[in-house]
Structure formats: C-alpha cells, structure tokens
Amino acid sequence: MATISWKELYKKVWETPITRLSKEYGLSDVGFAKICKKHNIRKTWGYHQRVTFGVDLPRLMVCFNHSTQRQTLDFLCIHPEEIKDVYENEL
C-alpha cells in the first residue's frame, strides 16, 4: 500500500471524489472513508455535492439531518470569511 503524508491525503480528498481515490489506492469506498475518518479528514461527500454538483445548502441540511444552516456550514467547514467573500464578487 502507498504511503502519503496527512497533508497530501487531505489535499487529495478535498480535490477528488472518494470513489475515484479509493480506486486509485485499490480500496473500497468504505475502506478509504474509514482511513479518512481515522485521520480526521472528512466531509468530502458534502463538499463535492456543494462544489461539484451545485447542491444547495437546504438540500444538504436534509441529507445530513441538520436542523440549522449554521450546523451544516460548520459541518462542511465553510467559514464566515468564505461567505463574506461571496459579497465581494463582481457581476
């Protein structure tokens, strides 16, 4: 099995869907997810749903069974400065 640093794994997990990475490393999706959980790397499914597929926050709240948007934002590691940056976008 390949050995990579935590930082490399973290970067790959946030850039690439788990299904693709698990195949790259010869693991099942569940096995790869367990490794990520063990090393405190998580939230990729929700991240990719939001970023790659454009799923809105209310639908993700339902998927995660969260009662508030703040709970979902925290779970997805979306920080206040990220939200503030949206207001600075020009049309």
Sequence and secondary structure as in RCSB ss.txt:
>XXXX:A:sequence
MATISWKELYKKVWETPITRLSKEYGLSDVGFAKICKKHNIRKTWGYHQRVTFGVDLPRLMVCFNHSTQRQTLDF
LCIHPEEIKDVYENEL
>XXXX:A:secstr
     HHHHHHHHHHS HHHHHHHTT  HHHHHHHHHHTT   HHHHHHHHTS   HHHHHHHHT SSHHHHHHH
TT  HHHHHHHTT   
